[in-house]
Amino acid sequence: MALPSSQTRVGMRDFLLCVSLGNLLFLRQWYDVVTSHLSSTDYYRNEPARHTAFWATLAAVGLTAVFLWLVSRLIRHPLNGYDSAGRMKASGRIAMMLMMIVSLETVRRFWSYRQGRVDWGSTIFVGLMEALLAWGIVDLFRNRQRVYRAAERALLFTTLVLPASAGHYWINYELTDPPAAWAERPTLPELPAKSGGAGASRRVIWLLFDEFDQRLAFDHRPSEVELPELDRLRAESMVAEQVEQTADFTLLAVPSLISGRIFGRSEPSDHSTLLLTPRGSTRTVNWHDQPNVFRAARELGFNTGIVGWHHPYCRVLGDSVTRCAEIPSLAIGNALARDQQAARLGFSRAVALAFHLRWMRFTDIFRFSGASAEHESEVFQQAEQQRQYFQIRDRAYRDAVDPRLGLVYIHFPTPHLFAIYDAKQKAFNLSEKTTYLDNLALVDRTVGELRRRLEEAGLWETTTLLVSSDHGLRREVWQGSRNWSAEFDHLLFQRQNRLVPFILKLAGQKEHITFAPRFSAVITGNLLLSVLNGEVSTSRDAAGWLASHGDATILSAR
């Protein structure tokens, strides 16, 4: 068999170099594609993952490789048949090394962005590689090719990154469960309405506003922020001002609140499994199998409902309630947001998005005020979060006025950033200029709207309402992102506040009491059960209950 000619070998090498370089330019995109399909991200999906982002990235790599290959052919065989002093060839080599520098710099900047600070280890290592490539470019002008040859060999070796990335993706896909696995757990049958007695009229609505900060909303509220509905509610409620959050993140805080015990660690395992480690223990438990406030309320004879954001409540706890609605969140990073955005756009527009992001990441190299390509996914997340708010709100308003439900838990995706409301315009305008303070105004508006619906249904006086949160505003999560301003560093005193609001309006009560002692929000579920069983019926009862129960950690219906 005849060996390939020298020209054929050169052509094959050029082709592999073009494929490798094209893939290297989209290496940051591959990170999102692969990580968005890890089994842990299934917890935040409503259905099995689609492959739009994968095929769009592969197409972008392919189109780039073809373009580079055509350019390489032009360099090898100029149209006029004459290349003075090999200038086109030298220009091609310089361009190749410049593209390698751009690719490395994109990865370096992303790694620091992901860490939330300058990663000095990767910065120094990648910086040395970039400096070596830059020196190689200087050498090319001096007709020396040692560094270029080494870079070319390294680029040929990295051709393997493309099949490795694709293989990693499909291995994760093969491990994905079928669509039926995303089905919600069947809810409990509805109990007959209670007839006669005090228990017949008892009902509780638990409003949990995500990332609702006690300090910014009440303790040190900026003068320009007006929250009339919340102030009105506080004036006729028992207000606790020293309530400590159960955790910094919703993934951990909400299970602690609902199960009535502090968990120290949480890990999504699949579409419907959240593994938890109780504080002070090494034993891992499944959240579904833990006691929860809904099962305890069921033991008291009440129908219960969930309208929840972020967690897939119905896939995890659907069999603990009578009614359930869920909207898992995209607020876990850019990878899943990119994947969902590509699926919404469709293949051709997703390919265009890939090229747009590649250009943005190139221009980011010359920016010093943030990573705009990374922030661009936040625009999509902002719009998505607003859409999810509307879905949660509409379902919540319906369930809140249904007298058949004795306990309704509603988890709203606000004031959690991104900002989805404009307080000045009193409208749902999306902007990079609105902030967390605008979302606080939306919390106030939501409380007012819900109150009016309960009043119109004749249920306000007979309903106990609790307004609370999972955690405060997290400076370390949002600093530098969309809708953040330097003002918040000052407002938060350079650190996160661990106190969350706690406003309890008891049915038929208008007495205002402030409860000063500090306690953990973990006892929230037990307090609400005490309302349902008749133990707590006034603001003074609630204050006395809190004073005597301290940090009870196990839920009980008794």
N, C-alpha and C positions, 0 to 999 in steps of 0.2 A: 504494500500500500504506500502510495506516495505521501511524503511528509508535506505539511502545509508550507506554502512559499513564504519567503520573508515578508512580502507585502501583505499576505493573508494574516500572518501573525501580528503585524503592526496594526492591521485593521481590527483584529479581535481585541488587542490591547487597548486601542482607542475606544472601542465600544464599551469594554468593561470599565475603563476610566470614566466615561460619560455616565454610565449607569450608577457607578459608585458616587460620583460627584453630585449627580442629580438627587440621589437618595440622601446624601449628607446634608444637602441644602434643606431637606424636609425632615431632618432628624427630630427636631422639636415637635413636629406634628405627629411623628410616629409615637412619641412618648404618650401623647394624649390618646391616640387610637388604642394602644396596647393597655394602658392603665384603666381606661374607661370600661374595659371588658373583664376586669378582674371580678371574681365571684362576689367579692364584698360589695361592689357597686350595684349588684342586682337588688340589694335591699332598697335602693332608692328609685327603682324603675317600676313602671306600671305594667310592663310587658317585656318579653325577651328583647335583647338588643338587636338593632338592625345593623347592616353592614355598610351603610352609606358612607360613613367617614373613612372606612378602610379602603373601599374601592375608589373614592375620590382622591385619597392620598396616593394610592398606587398609580392612578391615572396622572396625577400631577408630577410624580416622579418620572413616569414614562414619557410624558410630553417634554419635560425638561431634558431628560436624557437624549431624546430624539433631536431636540434643538441643538444641544451641545455636540452631538455626533455630526449633524449637518455642518456645523461651524468647523469641526475638526477636519471634515472632508475638504471644506473650502481652504483651510490652512494647508492641508497636505497637497492639494491640487488647486492652486489659484486659478481663477477664471481666465486671466490673461496669460497663464502659463509661466509667469515670471514673478518671483518674490525677491525683491532686492535685499540682499544681505540677510535673508531669512528673518525679516522683521515680523512677518505674520506668525511664524512659528514661535518666535520669542514672545510676541504679544499673547499668544495662546497660553504659553507656559506661565506667564505672569498672571493672566486672568484666572488660571486654574488655582494658583496659590492664593490669590486674593479671595476666591470663593471658599477655599478651605479656611482662611482666617475668619471670614464672615460667619461660616457655619459654627466654628468653635466659639466665637464671641456670642452668638445667639444662645448656645448651650450654657455658656458661663453666666450670662445675664439672667437666663431663666432659673438657673440653680440658685442664684442669690435671691431672686424674686420669690422663689418657692420657700426659701429659708426665712424670708422676711428681713434679711440683713445681708451684708456682704459676707459671702462664704470665702474666707481667706485661703483655705486649702485649695479649692477648685480655682479660685482667682489666680493664685500664684502658679499652679500647675499649667492651667490653660494659657495664662499669660506668657509663660516661657515657651510653650509650643507656638503661640502666635508670633513671638519675637523671633524664633528660629525661622519660621516661614518668611517673615519680613526680611530677615537677613538673606534668605535664599533669593528673594526678589532682587535685592541689591547685588548679590553675586551674579545673577543672570545678566545684569547690565555690564558686568565685568567679564562676561563670557565664561563664567564658572557655573557648573551644573551639579555639584555634589549634593547640595541640599535639595535641589529640585528632583534629582534621581531618587533620593531617599523618600521625599514626599510622594512621588509617583508610585513607588513600591508600597508605601503605607496605604495609599488610596486604592491600589489594586486589592490589597488585603481586606480593606473595609467593604469590598463588594459583598462580602458574606453577611454584612449587617442587614441587607434587604431581605434575603430569605429567612434570616434569624428573626427579624421583626414580624414578618408575615407568618412564620411558623408559630411563634409565641402567641400571636393573635388567634390563630385557628385552634391551637391547643386549648386556650381558654374558652373558645366558642364551643368546642366539643364537650366541654364540661358543663355547659349551660343546660338547665332543666327545660323541659317542654313548656309551651304556653300555659297548659293547665296548672302548672306549679304556681302561677301568679294569681290563681283564684283566691278570693277572699274566703276566710273561714265563715261557715254558716252561722248567722246570728241566732240568738235565743228566741223562742216563741214569746209573744207579748203576753204579759200577765194581765188578768182582768183588773179593771179600775178598782181602787180601794173604795169601799162604801162606808160612809159614816166615820165618826171618830176624827181625832186630830190628824192622824196619819193620812187621811184622804186628801188633804190640801197641802201637804208638805212637798216641796220640790226645790231643787237646787240647780243653779246654772253656774258652772265653773269656767270663767273666761281666763285662759292663759295666753297672754300676749308675749310673743317671743322676743327676748332681749330687751324687755321693759326695765328701765333703770330707775331705781328709787332716787338716786342723787339728782339726776338730770330732770326727772319729772316733778319732783317735789322738794327735796332738801335744798338744792341749789339750782332751781329752775331759772334759766335765763329770762331776763325781763321781757324780751320780745315774744316769749312763748305763752300762749293763752290756752288753758285747758278747762273751760267752764263746766263741761259735763262731768269730768272727773272730780273737780272741786265740789260740785253740787252733790255728787254721790258720797264723797268723803264726809261731807257735813252731816250726813244722816246714817253713818256707818261706824262700825268698829274698825279703826285704822291701826295697824301695827307698823311701826317705823323702823324696826331693827330685825327684819326677817332675812336670814342668811340663805343664799342660794344653795342648792344641793350639789351643783357642779358647774364648771365653766362652759360646758357644751351640751346642746340639746340632746345629743345621742345618749348622754349619761344622765343628765338632769331629769328629763321627763320620766324614764323608768323609775328613778328614785322617788319622784313625787307620786306616781301612780301606784307603785308597789309599797310605798311607806317604809322604805329602808334605804340607807345610803349605799350606793354601789361605787366602787373605786375604779372600775375599768369596764369598758364596753367594746364589743367587737362584732360588727355585722358578719354573719357567716354565709348567708344566702338570701334569697328573696323574702323569706319570712322568718328568719331566725336571727335574734340578737342575743349574743352570749354576754353575760354579765358576771363580774366578780365582786361579791360584797366586800365592803371595806373591812380590812382586818382578816380577810380569808384568802385562801389560795384556791378554793373550789369554784369552778365555773358553773353557772346555772343558765338556763334558758328563760328569757323574760316571760314567755308565754306561760311557763309553769309556775311562776311566782304568784303569791297572793296579790290582788289588786282591788282598788276601791270599787270597781264595777261589780265584781263578784260579791263583795261584801254587801253592797247596796241591794243586789238581787236577793240575798239571804233575808234582807229586811222586807222584801216584797215589792221592790220598786223596779220599774222598767228604766233602762239606762241607754244613753246614746253617746256616740263619739263623732265629732266633726274635727278631723285632725290634719295638721300639716307636718311635714318633715319625715316623721315615722310612717311606715306602712301599717297604720293602726289596725286596719281590718284584716290584714294577712296575719298579724301577730295576735291581736286581742279580739278579733271579731266574734269569737264564740263566748266572750264574756259579757256582751251587750245585746240589747234588743235591736238597736239600729246603729249603722256605722257608715261613715264616709271618710275617705282618706285622699290626701294629695301628697305623695312623697316629694321631698325637696331636691332641687338641683344645687343647693348651697353647700356643696362639699368640695368645691374646687373646679378648675376650668376644664378638666378632662371630660367629665360627664356632660358638662354644659356644651362643649364642642360637639360631642357625639349626638346629643339631642338636637342641636342646631343644624347639623348636617342632615339628620333624618327629616327635619322639617323643611329644609331647603330643597331636597332632592339632589340627585347625582350631579347634574350639570352645574347647578349653582353652588354645590358644595366644592366642586373642583375650582370654580372661580374664587370661592372663599379661601381655599388653600393657597392660591397664588397671591391673593390680597394680603393674607397674613404673612406670607413669606416676604413680601415687599415691606410691610409694616415692621417686621423684625429687622430688616436691613436698615430702615430709617431710624429704628430705635438705637442703633449703635452710635448715632450722632446726637441722641437726646440725653439730657441729664436731669430730667424732671419726671422720670417714671418710665415704666415699660408699657407703651401704648398698645402693642399687639396683645400683651397679656390682659390689659384692661379692656380690650375690645369685647372679650367674651362677657364682661360684666354688663355691657349694654343689653345683650341677649338675656342674661340672668335677671336684670332689672325688669324688663318687659314680661318675662315669664313669671316672676314673682308677683307682679301686679295682676296678671291673669289668674294666678292661683288664689290671690286674695279675694277676687270677685267670686270665684267658685266656693271658697270656704264661707265667705260672708253670706251668700244667697242660701246655702244649705243651712247655715247656722241660724239665720233668722227664721227659717221654717220650723226647725226642730225646737227652737227656744219657745215658740208659742204653742207647742203641742202639749196639752195638759196630761197626756198619757205617759209622758216621760218624767220620771221623778228626779233623775240626775242626768244632766247634759254637760258633757265636757267639750269645750270648744278651744282649739289651739289655733290662734291667728298668726299669720306670717309677718306681723308688724308689731313693734317698730323696727324689727330686725332689718338691717340694711340688705338690699339697696333701697334708697328712697323711692317710694311709688306714689307720692302725694305731694301737692304743692299747697302749703298752708296759706300763703298769701292770696292765691287765686281761688282757694277752696275747691280745687279740682284735681283730678287724677292725671296730672301732667308728668311726663317722664323727662328728667333733665339731669345733667351732671352737676347743676348748681344747687339742687335741693339737698337736704341733709337729714340726719337722724331726727332733728327737731321737727321737720315736716312730718315725719312718720309718727312722732308723738301726737301731733295734731290729728292724725288719722285715727289713732287709738281713741282719742277723745270723741271724735265724730262717730266712731263705731259704737262706743258705749252709749252715746246719745240716741243713735238710731235704734239700737236694740231696746233701750228703755221705752221709746215711743211705741214700738211694736208690742211690747208686753203690756203697756198701758192700754193700747187700743184693743188688745185681746182680753182685758180685764184680769191679767195675771201678775201685774207688777206688785201689788200689795201682798200677794200670797206666795211670791217667789223669793227665795234667798239667792243673792248674787255674790259671787266671789270674783274679784279681779286680782290676778297674780301674774307671776312670770317664772320662767325657768332659770334665767340668769340675767345679769346686767350687761351693759354695753362693753364689749371687749376691745380695748384699744389695740392689743397685740394682733388681733385678727383683721381689723379694718383700717388701721393706720396706713395712709397712702393709697387706699383704694378709692373707687368711685364713690362720690357723695361724702367723702371725708374731708374735713378742713382742719387746719392747725388749731382752730378754736377749741376743738375737742380735747386736745392735749392739755389745754389749760383747764377746761371744765372738769376733766377727769383727774386732775391733779397728778398727771403723768402715770396713772395706774388704773387698773380696773376696779370698779366698785362691786363688792360682793353682796350688796343689799338689794332686795327686790321689793316692789310694792305688794301690799297685802290689804285689800279693802273688802270688808265683809258686811254687806247690807242684809240684815235678817228680815224675814218676811214680816210685814206689818210694823216694822220698827223704824223710828226716825231719830233715835238718840245717838249722838256722836260721842264716841269714846276713843281716846288714844291709848294704845297699849305700848308701853315703853320698853319692857325687858326684851333682850335679844333671844331669838329662838330659831331653830332650823325649819325651813319650809317643808321638810320631810314629813311633818305631822299634819300637813294640810288635809290629806285624805281622811285621817281619823277624825279631825274636827268636823268635816262635812258629813261624815257618817253619824256623828253625834247630833248634828242638826236634823238629819233624816229620822233618827230614832227618838227625837223629842227631848233629848238631854239638854240641848242648847237651843234657846228660842229668842233670846234678847242679846243685845250688845254686851251687857254686863255678864250674862251667862258665858258668852264667848271669851271675854277677858278672864273670867274665873277659870274656865276650862284650860286656857293656855297657861295660866299661872300654875295650875296643878299638874299638868301633864308633861311639861318639859319636852324632851326629845324622844317621845315614844316612837318606836320604829317598826312595830308589827301591826299590820292592819287587822282590825277585828270588827265584825258587824255587831258585837255585843257591847 
